[in-house]
Amino acid sequence: MRTIGLVVHPTNPKAAEAAEAIREHGADRGLQVVDATEDGEPPDAILALGGDGTLLRGAQIAWRLDVPIVGANLGNLGFLSTVPPDRVDEMVRNLITDIYRVEERMMLEAWGRLGDQELFRVMALNEIVLERGIDSRVVSIKVCVDEETVALYAADGFIVSTPTGSTAYSLSAGGPVVEPEVDAMVLTSVCAHSPLWRSIVVNPNRVVTLETPQDTVAVTSDGQLIARLGPGSKVTVVRHPRRLKLLAAYKAHFYDKLRFRFHVDPPSAAG
């Protein structure tokens, strides 16, 4: 790789310092460093400096440009951003010398409609969420898989997540952990006032539809507010055929990351 695009957390001083060091030493290594958020020639790869939120922001750019992305964990959580601060320079050297591997992650595509009018269309690496907006009361969300109704949920919200996103909001709402290599969509209600409150794992070839018969809801994609939808709106969620390319500069085991994130000690040799 000869060109790397940076996506930098705007208020994280460690991220700013790392970006400056990469720019400063890049020329000595024959590396061109650009700002991935600005228009121009696509870089060979994108490096997100911050935490998982920064990587999710960079993932939208990487997916649109069809280039791989890697994240350095300079924030609080780093389940996606796997490179620790003391290995950023090593990671950059590995990218220059093409020592890395590529993992492909499933992406979601979602669009909202009111009648015949399309209101938005968006991509997500982690999840699409419908949740209550300004009002504090629960909202009614009708969930369908293909043409079959699953249930009418009275809940604080509803999540459609990828396997990558299964360790994020969906997990905190009681959903299962799904290995990232598995293709599936995870349907999880948020604080549902319904007997059918358990998560449902569905075939990724299905079409999931979320309807709001009588409430106004907020729609978010990977934590970013996309729209506020009035009564009668529908959000359709499908697996997109093109995947995100996630780079790994060195091997990071899924279950090691899972234990580290949730502060679970590894089993002892005797155990």
C-alpha positions in Angstrom: 0.0 0.0 0.0 1.2 3.5 -0.9 -1.7 5.7 0.2 -3.6 5.6 3.5 -6.6 7.8 4.3 -7.1 8.8 7.9 -10.3 9.2 9.8 -9.4 10.8 13.2 -11.6 11.3 16.3 -12.1 15.1 16.4 -11.6 15.5 20.2 -9.2 12.7 21.2 -5.7 14.1 21.7 -4.1 10.6 21.4 -5.7 10.2 18.0 -4.5 13.6 16.9 -0.9 12.8 18.1 -1.0 9.4 16.3 -2.2 11.1 13.1 0.5 13.7 13.2 3.2 11.0 13.7 1.9 9.0 10.8 1.9 12.0 8.5 5.4 13.1 9.7 7.0 9.7 9.2 4.9 8.7 6.1 7.1 10.5 3.6 10.2 8.7 4.9 8.6 5.4 4.1 7.2 6.4 0.7 3.7 6.6 2.2 1.2 9.2 1.1 -1.2 10.1 4.0 -4.5 11.9 3.1 -7.7 12.9 4.9 -10.2 10.2 4.0 -13.1 12.5 4.8 -12.2 14.8 1.9 -12.9 14.3 -1.7 -10.0 13.1 -3.9 -8.5 10.0 -5.3 -9.5 6.9 -3.2 -6.7 5.7 -0.8 -5.5 2.1 -0.8 -6.9 1.7 2.7 -8.4 3.7 5.5 -7.0 3.9 9.0 -9.5 5.0 11.7 -7.8 6.6 14.8 -10.1 6.7 17.9 -12.5 4.0 19.1 -15.2 1.9 17.6 -17.3 5.0 16.9 -14.6 6.4 14.7 -14.2 3.1 12.9 -18.0 3.0 12.2 -17.7 6.5 10.8 -14.8 5.5 8.6 -16.6 2.3 7.6 -19.2 4.3 5.8 -16.4 5.9 3.7 -14.5 2.7 3.2 -17.6 0.9 2.0 -18.6 3.7 -0.4 -15.0 3.8 -1.9 -14.8 -0.1 -1.8 -11.4 0.0 0.1 -10.4 -1.8 3.3 -10.3 -0.2 6.7 -8.5 -0.9 9.9 -9.0 0.7 13.3 -6.5 1.8 16.1 -8.1 1.6 19.5 -7.3 5.0 21.0 -10.7 5.3 22.7 -12.6 3.5 25.5 -14.0 0.5 23.6 -12.1 -1.3 20.9 -14.0 -4.4 19.8 -13.8 -3.4 16.1 -10.7 -1.1 16.5 -8.3 -3.9 17.5 -4.9 -2.3 17.2 -3.6 -1.0 20.6 -1.9 2.4 20.9 1.6 0.9 21.2 1.3 -1.0 18.0 0.0 1.7 15.6 3.5 2.2 14.1 3.9 -1.5 13.6 0.5 -1.7 11.9 1.4 1.1 9.5 4.7 -0.7 8.6 2.7 -3.9 8.0 0.3 -2.1 5.7 3.2 -0.6 3.7 4.8 -4.1 3.3 1.4 -5.8 2.7 1.6 -7.9 5.8 -2.1 -8.2 6.8 -5.2 -10.2 6.1 -8.7 -9.1 5.0 -11.9 -10.0 6.8 -15.2 -9.4 5.1 -18.1 -8.2 7.2 -21.8 -8.3 6.3 -23.5 -4.9 5.8 -27.1 -3.9 6.1 -29.0 -1.7 3.7 -32.1 0.1 5.0 -34.6 2.5 3.5 -37.6 4.3 4.9 -40.9 5.0 3.1 -44.2 6.7 3.8 -46.6 5.6 1.1 -44.8 5.8 -2.2 -42.2 8.3 -1.0 -38.8 7.1 -0.2 -37.5 9.1 2.8 -33.9 7.8 3.2 -31.6 5.0 2.2 -28.6 4.1 4.4 -25.9 1.4 5.0 -24.9 0.0 8.4 -22.1 -2.3 9.7 -23.6 -2.8 13.1 -27.3 -2.1 13.3 -30.4 -0.3 12.2 -32.5 0.9 15.1 -36.0 2.3 15.5 -36.6 3.8 18.9 -38.9 6.2 20.7 -38.2 9.8 19.8 -39.0 12.8 22.0 -41.9 11.1 23.9 -40.9 8.9 26.9 -43.7 6.4 26.3 -43.2 3.1 24.6 -43.8 2.8 20.8 -45.6 0.2 18.7 -43.5 -1.4 16.1 -44.8 -4.1 13.8 -42.1 -6.5 12.7 -42.4 -8.7 9.5 -40.0 -11.2 8.0 -40.7 -11.4 4.3 -44.5 -11.2 4.2 -45.0 -12.9 7.5 -45.8 -10.9 10.7 -43.6 -11.7 13.6 -45.3 -9.6 16.2 -46.5 -6.1 17.1 -44.0 -5.0 19.8 -44.7 -2.4 22.4 -41.2 -1.4 23.3 -38.6 1.3 23.7 -37.2 0.3 20.3 -36.2 -2.4 18.0 -32.8 -3.4 16.6 -31.8 -5.2 13.4 -28.1 -6.1 13.7 -25.4 -7.8 11.8 -23.2 -10.5 13.4 -20.6 -7.7 13.8 -23.2 -5.6 15.6 -24.4 -8.4 17.8 -21.7 -7.4 20.4 -22.9 -3.8 20.5 -26.4 -2.4 21.2 -28.2 -5.7 20.5 -26.1 -7.5 23.2 -26.9 -4.8 25.8 -30.6 -5.3 25.0 -30.3 -9.0 25.6 -29.4 -10.3 22.2 -27.0 -13.2 21.4 -23.4 -13.0 20.4 -22.9 -14.1 16.8 -19.5 -14.9 15.3 -18.7 -12.3 12.6 -18.2 -15.0 10.0 -21.8 -16.1 10.3 -24.3 -14.5 7.9 -27.5 -13.7 9.7 -29.7 -10.8 10.9 -30.5 -10.5 14.6 -33.8 -9.0 15.6 -33.9 -7.7 19.2 -36.5 -5.6 20.9 -35.5 -3.0 23.5 -37.4 -3.3 26.8 -40.4 -4.9 25.1 -43.8 -5.1 26.9 -44.5 -8.3 25.1 -44.2 -12.1 25.7 -42.2 -12.3 22.5 -39.2 -10.3 23.8 -36.4 -12.8 23.0 -34.1 -12.1 20.1 -34.7 -13.9 16.8 -31.9 -14.9 14.4 -33.1 -14.9 10.8 -31.8 -16.0 7.4 -29.8 -13.1 5.8 -31.8 -13.6 2.6 -35.0 -12.5 4.3 -36.5 -9.0 4.0 -37.2 -7.4 7.4 -39.8 -4.7 7.6 -40.4 -2.5 10.6 -43.7 -0.5 10.6 -44.8 2.3 12.9 -48.6 2.2 12.9 -49.3 5.0 15.3 -46.1 6.5 16.7 -43.3 8.8 15.7 -39.9 7.1 16.0 -36.2 7.9 15.5 -34.2 5.8 13.0 -30.4 5.4 13.6 -27.7 3.7 11.6 -24.6 2.6 13.6 -25.6 5.2 16.3 -26.1 8.1 13.9 -29.6 9.7 13.7 -30.9 9.3 10.2 -34.5 10.4 10.3 -37.6 10.8 12.4 -40.6 8.9 11.0 -44.2 9.7 11.6 -47.1 7.2 11.9 -47.6 4.9 9.0 -43.9 4.8 8.0 -42.0 1.6 7.1 -38.3 0.8 7.3 -37.1 -2.1 5.2 -33.8 -3.8 6.1 -31.9 -6.3 3.9 -28.4 -7.7 3.6 -26.4 -5.8 1.1 -24.6 -8.1 -1.5 -21.3 -6.2 -1.1 -19.3 -6.6 2.1 -17.0 -4.3 4.1 -13.4 -5.2 4.0 -11.9 -5.1 7.5 -8.1 -5.3 7.7 -6.2 -7.1 10.4 -2.5 -6.2 10.7 -2.0 -9.1 13.1 -4.1 -11.9 14.4 -6.7 -11.0 17.0 -8.9 -13.8 18.2 -12.6 -13.2 18.5 -13.1 -14.8 21.9 -10.0 -13.1 23.3 -11.5 -9.7 22.3 -14.9 -10.8 23.7 -13.4 -11.6 27.1 -11.3 -8.5 27.2 -14.2 -6.2 26.4 -16.3 -7.7 29.1 -13.5 -8.0 31.6 -13.7 -11.8 31.8 -10.5 -13.5 32.9 -9.2 -16.4 30.7 -9.6 -19.8 32.1 -6.6 -21.2 34.0 -4.6 -24.1 32.7 -5.8 -26.2 35.6 -9.4 -25.3 34.8 
